[in-house]
Amino acid sequence: MRIAITILRESGRISPLFEAAEMAVVVDCCRGVVRGQREVSLPATPEAKIEALSSLGVQVLLCGAIANETASLVAQQGLGLHSFAAGEWGAVLAGWQSGRHLLECHLMPGCGHRRQQRCRNRGRSWRQE
């Protein structure tokens, strides 16, 4: 599986906004084991970013906040999207690999499951039923 994680180069943390991200780490995983990784520069526009990631064979995108319109474009390209991530990219990836979802400790503030709040721009409630 090929996973892209948008990052801030200087800190190694998830870029807070997909549309502003300039870099991504593309990771190849097989059965939960990282087989390779590389940093790639991303184009300026959201559409070009998505196209570039798709052309690299990315199947899943882990990122920070993302506009609804951009998220729709990601879905149209057939990429799995896990947004509103925060933290050091390696820790976020490791947590995601454990269950194919973002752990609460890797979600942006206000997006936590236990808080029973709506995550802004998500369009759905994170309440545990």
VOLO-96241 format. One record per residue (C-alpha): residue in three letters; residue number from 1; x, y, z. Coordinates in steps of 0.02 Angstrom, whole numbers. Example, Ala and Ser with C-alpha at 12.3 -4.5 7.8 and 13.67 -1.06 7.14 Angstrom:
BEGIN
residuo; num; c1; c2; c3
Ala; 1; 615; -225; 390 .
Ser; 2; 684; -53; 357 .
END
This chain:
BEGIN
residuo; num; c1; c2; c3
Met; 1; 0; 0; 0 .
Arg; 2; 64; 173; -43 .
Ile; 3; 20; 310; 82 .
Ala; 4; 52; 497; 66 .
Ile; 5; 67; 609; 219 .
Thr; 6; 73; 798; 194 .
Ile; 7; 211; 872; 302 .
Leu; 8; 303; 1029; 353 .
Arg; 9; 483; 994; 302 .
Glu; 10; 565; 1092; 443 .
Ser; 11; 471; 1005; 584 .
Gly; 12; 421; 834; 519 .
Arg; 13; 243; 867; 575 .
Ile; 14; 82; 850; 476 .
Ser; 15; 47; 1007; 375 .
Pro; 16; -104; 1091; 457 .
Leu; 17; -190; 1127; 290 .
Phe; 18; -183; 1014; 137 .
Glu; 19; -207; 1156; 15 .
Ala; 20; -52; 1245; 84 .
Ala; 21; 59; 1090; 97 .
Glu; 22; 221; 1098; -2 .
Met; 23; 290; 926; 41 .
Ala; 24; 230; 749; 67 .
Val; 25; 310; 590; 127 .
Val; 26; 261; 443; 17 .
Val; 27; 275; 280; 112 .
Asp; 28; 266; 103; 42 .
Cys; 29; 197; -20; 169 .
Cys; 30; 172; -207; 158 .
Arg; 31; 77; -296; 297 .
Gly; 32; 108; -152; 416 .
Val; 33; 295; -142; 383 .
Val; 34; 369; 14; 301 .
Arg; 35; 468; -45; 149 .
Gly; 36; 520; 125; 85 .
Gln; 37; 488; 311; 99 .
Arg; 38; 531; 469; 5 .
Glu; 39; 492; 653; 17 .
Val; 40; 411; 735; -133 .
Ser; 41; 377; 917; -173 .
Leu; 42; 195; 957; -207 .
Pro; 43; 128; 1076; -340 .
Ala; 44; 40; 1237; -290 .
Thr; 45; -144; 1201; -327 .
Pro; 46; -250; 1072; -237 .
Glu; 47; -299; 992; -403 .
Ala; 48; -116; 974; -454 .
Lys; 49; -70; 904; -283 .
Ile; 50; -203; 769; -298 .
Glu; 51; -152; 728; -477 .
Ala; 52; 31; 716; -427 .
Leu; 53; -8; 598; -282 .
Ser; 54; -120; 492; -391 .
Ser; 55; 14; 480; -526 .
Leu; 56; 135; 416; -392 .
Gly; 57; 16; 272; -356 .
Val; 58; -40; 339; -187 .
Gln; 59; -191; 245; -119 .
Val; 60; -216; 333; 48 .
Leu; 61; -192; 515; 98 .
Leu; 62; -162; 567; 279 .
Cys; 63; -170; 755; 301 .
Gly; 64; -223; 900; 411 .
Ala; 65; -375; 1005; 375 .
Ile; 66; -443; 998; 198 .
Ala; 67; -580; 1096; 112 .
Asn; 68; -739; 1000; 70 .
Glu; 69; -716; 1037; -116 .
Thr; 70; -538; 969; -112 .
Ala; 71; -594; 815; -13 .
Ser; 72; -721; 781; -151 .
Leu; 73; -581; 789; -281 .
Val; 74; -479; 665; -178 .
Ala; 75; -627; 545; -176 .
Gln; 76; -652; 566; -363 .
Gln; 77; -472; 510; -389 .
Gly; 78; -509; 353; -287 .
Leu; 79; -391; 396; -144 .
Gly; 80; -435; 350; 35 .
Leu; 81; -436; 507; 142 .
His; 82; -399; 522; 327 .
Ser; 83; -400; 708; 367 .
Phe; 84; -385; 822; 517 .
Ala; 85; -227; 733; 574 .
Ala; 86; -100; 821; 685 .
Gly; 87; 70; 776; 754 .
Glu; 88; 235; 702; 698 .
Trp; 89; 205; 609; 536 .
Gly; 90; 290; 446; 589 .
Ala; 91; 184; 433; 747 .
Val; 92; 25; 473; 651 .
Leu; 93; 67; 340; 521 .
Ala; 94; 106; 209; 654 .
Gly; 95; -57; 246; 744 .
Trp; 96; -156; 240; 582 .
Gln; 97; -80; 73; 533 .
Ser; 98; -140; -8; 694 .
Gly; 99; -323; 4; 642 .
Arg; 100; -335; 100; 478 .
His; 101; -404; 253; 567 .
Leu; 102; -327; 403; 653 .
Leu; 103; -304; 386; 840 .
Glu; 104; -387; 520; 946 .
Cys; 105; -217; 584; 1003 .
His; 106; -174; 618; 820 .
Leu; 107; -328; 722; 780 .
Met; 108; -329; 911; 770 .
Pro; 109; -400; 999; 924 .
Gly; 110; -590; 995; 923 .
Cys; 111; -596; 834; 821 .
Gly; 112; -585; 711; 966 .
His; 113; -709; 568; 983 .
Arg; 114; -736; 584; 1170 .
Arg; 115; -779; 767; 1167 .
Gln; 116; -943; 728; 1077 .
Gln; 117; -923; 883; 972 .
Arg; 118; -944; 909; 787 .
Cys; 119; -779; 925; 699 .
Arg; 120; -781; 1085; 598 .
Asn; 121; -795; 1057; 411 .
Arg; 122; -820; 870; 434 .
Gly; 123; -1005; 867; 402 .
Arg; 124; -1038; 727; 525 .
Ser; 125; -1039; 700; 711 .
Trp; 126; -900; 608; 799 .
Arg; 127; -1013; 549; 940 .
Gln; 128; -991; 373; 998 .
Glu; 129; -1156; 282; 981 .
END
